[in-house]
Every structure is written in structure tokens, then in C-alpha cells.
Amino acid sequence: MKVFEVHDLVQAIGRDEKCFPDFEFGARNQEILEAIDKSSRSGVWLSMDD
């Protein structure tokens, strides 16, 4: 985490606002990274459902 990300997080908490990136964004990115790894290891294209 970078200093500006911590700043944004603290500001959002102080203003009672939703901060970004949130857990949902991070979880979706993790799914994509895992699919990339699996595809790379198997040599098969994978579909990412929305």
C-alpha cells in the first residue's frame, strides 16, 4: 500500500464514504489473476464470466 492509498482510505473513513478499491474489486482481480495462472499452466484459454 502506498502513502496516497492510505491517505485516500483515511479520508474516506473520516467522511464516512465508500473507498475504492474495495473488497469486491480486489476479489475480482484475484479471480482474474488465478485464471491467468491456470490458463498459463494448462495452455488452454479460459472464459471469464461476469
N, C-alpha and C positions, 0 to 999 in steps of 0.2 A: 504494500500500500504506500502510495506516495503522499507527500505532505498536502498537496492540494486536494487529494481524495479525502483525507482526514478532515481537512477544513470544510469541505462540502458536506460530509457526514455530520459534523458538529453543528454546522449552520442549519441543516435540515432538522436535526433533533431539537435545536433551540427554537425553531419556528414551527415545530410540530407539523412538518411537511414530509411527504414521501421522498425518499432519497433514491438516486439512481447511480450505479446499477443496484438493483435489488436482488433478493434471493432467486426469484423466478428467472431473471436474466442470467444469473450465474449458473443455475441448474441447467438451463437450456444450452448454454455454451459448453458445459461439461458433457452433455449428451452428444453434442456435435463433435467434440474432441475425441470421445470414446468411439464414435462411429468412424471417424477418420483413421484412428489407430487400428480398429478392427478391419476396415477395408484395406488398409496398407498391408496388414499381416496376411490377409486371405487373398488379396489380389482381385477382389470382387467389388463391383460398385454396390453401394448400399443406398436405399431410399430413406429420406428423412421426412417423416410425416409431420404435418403441422399440428 
